[in-house]
Amino acid sequence: MRSFDEIYEISAARHGGAEALEAKLIRPDPDVAKLPEDRWLSLMTKCIFQAGFSWKVIEAKWPGFEAAFDQFTLGPNAFMDDEKFDALLRNTEIVRNGAKIQTVRDNAGFLLDLRTEGGAAEVFGSWPDSDFIGLLEMMKKRGSRLGGNTGQMVMRFAGRDGFVLSKDVTGRLIAEGVIDKPATSKTALKSVQAAFNDWQQQSERSLMEISRVLAMSCG
């Protein structure tokens, strides 16, 4: 496995030098621990609806989603009754996918449960970077449709430090011998986490920066 500095040099060479590369990196939001519950539910819902669908369409319709789901306030969504659910299925201002609409109710309940553990912002914000895969696994088990890349994208859009196992990041991980195919098993994900932890110790950079450097070494 190459050192972070070696991979950084590959990325810099592909993107016009170190200064140009640095300008393209993204970094964690220091205020992620202040993100309100309704914004977490909004992000979860947007990422779920974007999965397998046109992001541009979802973005264009998003004001309609915010209105339809009461600005993603937890209570009204967690206790959504059948009448409200049926009305959403008829609402042309949103994408009328019943299974995905159901996730709003389920994930509102998940976020309410997190209040007993300090709240969503506290749980997501304080989870150790060295166990990011543990956070993703918790979201997959306790949330609805938050597994795979969806959970990773929720954290990315929230500004919470972490990595996204995109095609290019996966390509670099395979090239470095960390994994031999896209990481889906617990064993493979542990190997990915260990590699990121090593690169983080070497570079003292965020997981988010490392993830982008890996991606741009291939793309």
Salt bridges, closest charged atoms under 4 A:
GLU22 OE1 - ARG27 NH2 2.78
GLU22 OE2 - ARG205 NH2 2.57
ASP31 OD1 - LYS34 NZ 3.67
GLU37 OE2 - ARG115 NE 2.76
ASP38 OD2 - ARG39 NE 2.75
GLU59 OE1 - LYS46 NZ 3.29
GLU66 OE2 - ARG39 NH1 2.89
ASP70 OD2 - LYS84 NZ 2.89
GLU117 OE2 - ARG142 NH2 2.77
ASP129 OD1 - ARG160 NH1 2.94
GLU137 OE2 - LYS141 NZ 3.88
GLU176 OE2 - ARG2 NH1 2.63
GLU176 OE2 - ARG172 NH1 2.72
GLU209 OE2 - ARG27 NE 2.99
GLU209 OE2 - ARG205 NH1 3.11
